[in-house]
Amino acid sequence: MPITARYRPDPLFETLGPEFADPVSAERFPQHALRWRNQAWAARVGLDELNAEEWEAHFARFEPLPDNMPAPLAMRYHGHQFRTYNPDIGDGRGFLFAQLRDDAGRLLDLATKGSGQTPYSRFGDGRLTLKGGVREILAAQMLEALGVNTSKAFSLFETGEALTRGDEPSPTRSSVLVRLSYSHIRFGSFQRLAFFERADLMHQLVEHACAAYYPQHLNLAGEERAIALFSEAVAATARLAGSWMAAGFVHGVLNTDNLNVTGESFDYGPWRFAPTSDPSFTAAYFDESGLYAFGRQPEAVSWALAQLGGALSAVCEASRLEAELTKFVGAYQHGLRDALFTRLNLVPGAFEADLEFASQLFGWMTQTQAGWDQFFHDWYCGAASAERAAASPQASLYTDASFAPVRAGLETRAPSDAAEQLSHPYFQRPTPHTMLIDEVEALWAPIAERDDWSLFETKIAQVAELKDAMGLHRSVARSA
């Protein structure tokens, strides 16, 4: 029987067969202490009425959901990791264990992180630290609030093991995370099939991806369908890169196994939000060359798309794929403009003029090192916030002559409903809610020291207020 009438199981991935994943079993943990339950998204997929025991059964012991996958599957894929091809990876500490439809009819995955060893764990223990789970919740919640297409942290249980890690004081606490994601079919899923020269399986995966995510292309066949899928991936991933830049977000590890065909941000490890505009700002301590630095993210995404195109050339004419890839720049520019204008709640105008405004804005922010989040807080709704901006902690920056071109752009793009938008109590605050690394470390300290989750809960409430203030529960993006 369905858990609720809104629960709509649809386990499509397992129909691909044994060439794409391996059946695995979840680890049995000594403890199941619930630390996070995403009730809002549970309601959207019909799982909100699970009681505490049922939630634990499905998301800590991983008992199958009704009419869903009978056993978890560790997905097979390869990938370029810091631009070095690695054929020895796959789901090493996670698995896919359910697929279901949300209230908009979209197919979504429930998958894990930290659920134990798989055939692809290599020398890893298959576990996730509790701090890693907390950081994933914070990243996903903040990105969702800022309008980024992101996976959702769905559930987190502390699991009662002591883990040894080189980048955390050890022993450290353990956890198992469940994330809700639009797709776990990575660029590396296609790269693996190209590596093994399995054009037959490549066609099968292309057909599956179209059926699951781009059904408008199912009427196409063979090469045409693969071209259409690649075109969708280029457009979606370009938009994603633009939204990261507007959010001031640095993913940290843009390997081809961390990018998927639906252009959804996921798998948050050493992420950071930039305090100021710095193109060289990096998130991962091991990114010594700055390959995935803030300002290089569009380049990194474009390069990864080229690798996806290279894999698909096993079933397509390479020149046609290259032609689709040339559309990345335009799609990125539109994605950046749309994300930037949504975050500032501005009305778009002529596209080229909007791009010039964006360039002036980012240039000014880099030059002055203005607080990133503070600027977006101060100038929400453009010039309608001039009085608010004049009272900002960084108001002196706005009176300098260098700000004049940016201010001119803000003055011509204020929305007609600015007064209503700015009436939210959040915009009466002198400073914005942020998610900088010092804040993350500060809220983790009491959890680690005395199991005090109050600062974490406060931060989650602040992010919810930010999301509500920006009106991202409804469409605020305006078409040009």
N, C-alpha and C positions, 0 to 999 in steps of 0.2 A: 504494500500500500504506500502511496506517496506520503512523505513527511508532512507536507501541506499541499493544498491544491496548486500552490505557486511553484512547487518544486518540479522541475522538468528535466529529468536525466536524459542525456544524449551522448553516450560514450562512443564517439565516432573514431577516435584514434586507434582503438584496438582492432578496428576492421582492416587496418593496413596490413596486419599480419606480423609474423615473427621476425622479419628482416629489419624492423625499425625500432625495436625495443626488446628488453629482456624482463621476464617476470622476476620480481624480487619480493622479499618479505621485510616488513618494518622491524626495526629493533624493538626489543622489549625493554622498557626503561624502568628503573627502580622507583621513580616518582612521577606524578602527573599533577603539577601545580599550575593552574590556569593563570596566565599573566596578561592575556589580551584576547578579547573576543570582539570581532568587528560586527556588531549587531546591525548596523546600517546596511552593510553589504549582505549579511546573512538574510535580511528581509528581501533584498532584491533577487536572491536566488532561492527563496522559499525554505531556508533553513533556520529562520529566526525563532521558531517555536521548539527547537531542540532544548531539552532540559540539560542540566549540568552533567548528568551521567551519560546522556546520549552524545553530548558534545565531546566529552572525554573519549568515549568509545570510538567515535569516527575520526577525531583529530589529534589523538594522542596514541591510541592503540591501532588506529587505521582499519577498523572494521569496515567492510564495504558499505557504502550508501545504498539504499534500496534501488534496484533496477539499474545499477551502475556497474563500473568495472569490478569484476570478481577478485582481481589481484592487482597490486601496483605494478607499474612498468617503468623501468629505468630506460630513458630514451637514449638512442645511439646518435652521436654526432661527432664531428671533428671540429677544427677551428684554427684560425690564426690567433696566436696569443702574443701580443706585442710584435705582430707581423712575422712571427715564426710559426710555420705550420706544425700542428700537433695532431697526429692521428691516434693518439692514445687516450683521448678524453671521452666524455659522455657524462651521464648523470652519476656523479661520484658520491654525492651525499643527499640525494633527493630522488623523487620519483613522481610520476603522474598517477593519481589514484581515482580521479573522478572527472567527468565532464557534464556540464549542465547549462541550461539556458537562463539568462537573466530576464528581468521584466521588460527589456527591449527586444528580446528574442535572440540576443547574441550568444554564441557558443563560448563558454568560459571553462578554463581548466582549474582544478584544485590540485596543486602540486606542493611538494615538501622541500624543506631545506633542513638538514640535520637529522634525517630519519634513519641513518645507519649506512653501513657499507653496501656497495653494489659491485658488479663486475668491473666498474670503472673507477673505483676508489683509489687504485694504485696503492700508494703508501699512506693514504689518509685514513682517519678513523670514522669518517662518515658523519661526524657530529658538527653541531653548531653551538658556539658559545652563547650564553644568555645575553651578553652585551651585543653580540652580533645580531641576535633576534630583535633586541630593543632598537638598535640602530636601523634595522630594516623597517620596523614600524614607523619610526620617526621620519625616515626619508619618504616612504610611500604616502604617509598622511600629509606631509608638507607639500609634496609635488601635486597630490590630488587637489589640495586647497588652492594651489597656484594655477590649476588648469592644465597640468601636464598629463598626457596619456600615460598612465602608470599602472603597474600591477598593484594589487591591494594586499596589505598584510591582513590575513583573515583570522588567524589563530596563532597563539604562542603559548606553549606549555614549558615550564621549567621541568627538567627530567632527572635531576638528582645525581648527576655524575660529575666528577672532577676532571677537567680537561687540561692538557698542557699545550700552550701556544707560545710561539716565539714573539708575537706582537701584542700580548696581553700579560699582565702579572699572573703567574700560574702557581698552583692550580686555580682554574676559573670555572664558573658554573656553566652548566649545559642547558640546551633548550632544543625544541623542535618547532619549526615554523611551518605554517600552511599559508600559501599565497594564492590569491585568486587572480588569474591572468587570462587575457584574451587569447594568447597563444604561447606555446613553448616550442614551436617549430622554428628553429634558429637558421641563420645563414649557414652555420656549420652542419646542419642536417643535410643540406644539399651538397655541401663540399664533400662530405663523407661518401656520398653515392658517386660523385665524379671521381674521387680517389680510387674507388673500386671499379670504375668504368661500368657502372650499372645504369645504363640509359633506361632500361625497362623500369627499374625502381624509381628513377628520376621522374619519369612520366607519371608513375603512380602517385608520388608525393605531390607533384604539381596539381594533379587532379584533386587529391584530397584537400590541399590547401585552398584551392578555389571553391570546392564544395563547402568547406567549413567557414571561410572568411570572405570570399569574393564570388558568390554564386552567380553574379551577373555575367561571369566569363565561362560558365559551364557549357554554353552553347558552342564555344570554340573547341578546337581539338589540336593535339600535337603541339607543334611549334607555336601556333598562334596563342594557345592557352598559356604556354610558358612565358611568352613575351608579355602577355597581359598581366600575369602574376608579378613579373619583375617590375613592370611599370607601376603597379600598385605599391610594391615594396619601396621603390625609389621615392614615390610621392609621400608615403606615410612616414618613412624614416627621415626624410628631409624636414617634414613638419615637426617631427620629434626633436631634431637637432635645434631647430629654431626656438622651440618652446623651452629647451634647456637653457639657451642663451638668455632668453627673457627672464627666466627664473633665477639666473645667476647660479646654476647648478652644474657641478662637475661630477660626472658619473664615476670616473676613475679608471674603469677597465672596459674599454670599448673593443674587446675582442670579438671575433665573428661568431662565437658561441654565446655572446651576451646581447645579440641583436636578433630580433625576430621579424617574421614576414608581415606582421600587422603594425609595425612601427610603435610598439609599446615599450616603455622603459621598465626594466626589471633587473633583478639580481643586484642588490645594493650592498657592496662591500665597503671599500674605502672612499665613500662619497664625501663631498663637501659642498657647502654653499659659500660662494665668494663674498667676503665682507666688503670688498671694493672691486672695481673693474680692473682686472689684471690678466691679460691674455696668457701669461705664463703660469698662472696659479694652478697647481696640481693637487690631486686628492690622495693619490697612492704614494706612500713613502718609497716604494720600489720602482716608481716611474722616474728613473733617474734622468732620462733624456727629455722628459716633458712631452712624450708622445701623445698623451691623452689630456694635456693641459686644457684649461677652460677655452682659450681662444682657438685651439686646434681641434675641437670636437667636430665641427662641420667637415673638416678635412678627413678626420678619422672615420666618420660615418660614410663619406663618399668613397674612401678607400675600401671599406668593408663591403659596400654595395658592389664595387668592382669585382671583389672576390666572389660574391654571390653570382654576378653575371658570368664570371669565368666558369663557375660550376655549371650553370644552366646552359652554357655553350655546348655541353655534351648533347643537348637535344634541340638547340636553336642555332641559327646563324649568328655568329659573334658580332657582325656589323650591326645587326638589328638591336642586339642588346646594348651595344655601345651607344647607339642613337638614343635609346631610352635613358641611359645614364647621363647623357648631356642635359637632360631636363632637371637634374638634381639642383643646379644652382638657382634656377627660377623657382622651383618648389621650395627650396630653403628660404629664399628671400620672401616669398609669400608667407611661409610659416613663421618666420621671424617677425615680419610686420604684424601679422594677425595676433601672435602671442604677446608682442610688446604692447599693441594697442588694447588688447583685452586686459592686460595687467594694469595699464594706466586708465582704462575705460575711456578711450579716445575714439573719435569718429574718423574712420579712414577717408582719405581724399584721393587725389591722383596718385597712382602707385609710385611713379618715379619720385615725386615730391615726398611721399611718405618714406621712401628708402633714404633720401637725402636727410630727412629729419632724424631717422634712426641712426645714420652714420654720425651726424653731429652730436646726438645724444651720447652714444657710446664713446666717441672721441673725447667729449667733455668729461664724462665720468672717469675715463682712464687718466686724463690729464690732471684732474683735481683730486682724484681718489676720494670722491664723495662716497658716503655710506650707501651701498647698493640698495638695500631694503628701505633705508630712510628716504632716499629719493623717490622711490615708487610710492611710498606712503604719503610723502609730502604733496605729490603732484597727481594723485588719483583724481580723475575727471579734469585733468589739464588745468587751464587758467582759472577754472572755477575754484581751485584750491589755493589761489594766490595768497589769500589771507592766512590760511593754515600754514603754508610754506614760509611765510614771513615770521612765524613763531617757532619754526623748526630749530632743533639744536645745531643744524648746519645752514641756517638762514643766510649767513654771510656769503656763502658760496653763490647764492642766487642773486646777489646784488653786484657781483663782479661782471665786468663787460664781456668776459668770455662766455657767460651764460646767455647772452642776448639772443643768439640764433636758436638756442633750444627753447627759450621762453617764447619766442615768436611762433615756433611750431606748436607749442602747447596752447597758445592763445587762439589758434584757428581751429582747434579740434575738440573743444569741450562738448560733451553730450548735452542734449536738451533737458535731460532728466537729472542733471548733476545735483541739484538741491536734494532730491529724493535719495540719490545714491549716497551722498555725503552725510545724510541724517543718521546713519548707523553709528551707534556709540563708539565703535572701533575707531572711526575717523576723528573722534574728539581726543584720542590719545596723542601725546607729543611724539611717541616713538612706536615703531611697528613691532609685531611679534616676529621673531626670527628663529633660525635653526642653525646657528653657527657652531663650529666645533667646540668652542669653550663651553657653550651652553649644554651640549650633549654630554661632555665630560662631567660637567657640574651636576647634572641630574643622575648620571650613572653612579657617582661616588656614594651617595647615601644608599642606593640599592646594594652596591657591593659591600658596604661597611655594616649596614644594620637592617637590610631588607626594607628600606623606607622608599616607597614608590610615590610619595606625594608630589615631588617635583616632576616626575614623569607624567603623572595625571594632570598636573597644572599645565604642562606644556601641551598635552593633547587637547585640553580645553581651549588653550590659546589658539591652536591651529584651527579648531572648529570655529572659533569666533572670526578668525581671518577669512576662512572659507565663506562663512555666512555674509560677512561684510562685503566681500567682493562679488557676491551674487552669483557664484558659480553653480548654485543649484538650479539656475535658469540660464538661458543664453544671454550673455552680455556682449558677445562679439557681434559687431555690426558689419554687414557686407558693404563693400565699396560701391 
